[in-house]
Amino acid sequence: MSPEQEPFFGPDFHPEVSPSGRLAREPLLGAQGIFLNRVAFDAPISPHSHDFVELAFVAPDSGRGWHATGSERKEIGPGDLFLINFDVPHAYSPFPGETLVVRNCIFVPGFLDARLLDSRDFLDLSRHFLLQSFEGESLPPDWRVSFPPEEAGRIEALYRQMQDEYDRREEGYVEALRAWVLLLLVQVLRRLRAVRGAEVRRQARDPVLDRIVAFMESHYADDLRLRDLSMMAFLSPAHFCRQFRDYTGETCREFLIRTRVDMAAARLRETRDPVEAIAAEVGYRDLKHFQEVFRRYQGCTPGTYRRRWQVREGGNPQRT
């Protein structure tokens, strides 16, 4: 085991695992019905299932890898949060040379309310009266919610507070953790509603906002100003910001940064151009700032991203 890798559930925990790979609830959750940890690993975690629900969050400082559920395998990275039900086989695998950093919040639904003692599904939690503001909200079929970097930082802070409460175990910590878990579920459902709302609005189409989105996608390297974009929509800056976020699910700044990072990632995969040249090409004159932004969105530096991709694809990009 490398210095970066930690046992998934801690050095002193040896879970009972059935021949099918199912983790036993005890002694992991104990009498309290909840368990939290943070783990960094650079080798695959074997497929397993469990008789509890899990909120697994890929930390902002994590690398990238794969998360498999059944026969489905999806690429994961910083800001991704997974809702894993009872008896759902799943496994993690970091990309070569990468370290995945995952924060786990594991509990039984009865931890939040004794009336949920027989529940085995996140849908029961989302329909509970404690979350009545989100009545009718369904959960994603792939059980994943992706938070942009700014929001991911807030989710990370929430996990840190929960972990601190769990580790200190002062009087009333179980009640405090119930409140934190409820707050975490609210954040997940808010993000789901925002993303789905944006998808519905995009399906309805707005020719003015479509034109501005297309303009930003083709002029992402330019010095785009909010005032100029709002004038294109004949709206005040504040009103335009609200409409843009409602329509795309992102703020103008998030949309522009993500577009620049996506284009930079493509150039890193397809060419051998120097990182500094690629940074300038996508609109960043300050190399250090570009590297910080790229790492926040991709979980690694541009150089590491390029090396990882070459190892993974066996590619030989050419300078263009």
Secondary structure, 3 states (H helix, E strand, C coil): CCCCCCCCCCCCCCCCECCCCEECCCCCCCCCCEEEEEEEECCCEEEEEECCEEEEEECCCCCCEEEEECCEEEEECCCEEEEECCCCCEEEEECCCCCEEEEEEEECHHHCCHHHCCCCCHHHHHCCHHHHHHCCCCCCCCCEEECCHHHHHHHHHHHHHHHHHHHHCCCCHHHHHHHHHHHHHHHHHHHHHHHHHHHHHHHHCCHHHHHHHHHHHHCCCCCCCHHHHHHHCCCCHHHHHHHHHHHHCCCHHHHHHHHHHHHHHHHHHHCCCCHHHHHHHCCCCCHHHHHHHHHHHHCCCHHHHHHHHHHHHCCCCCCC
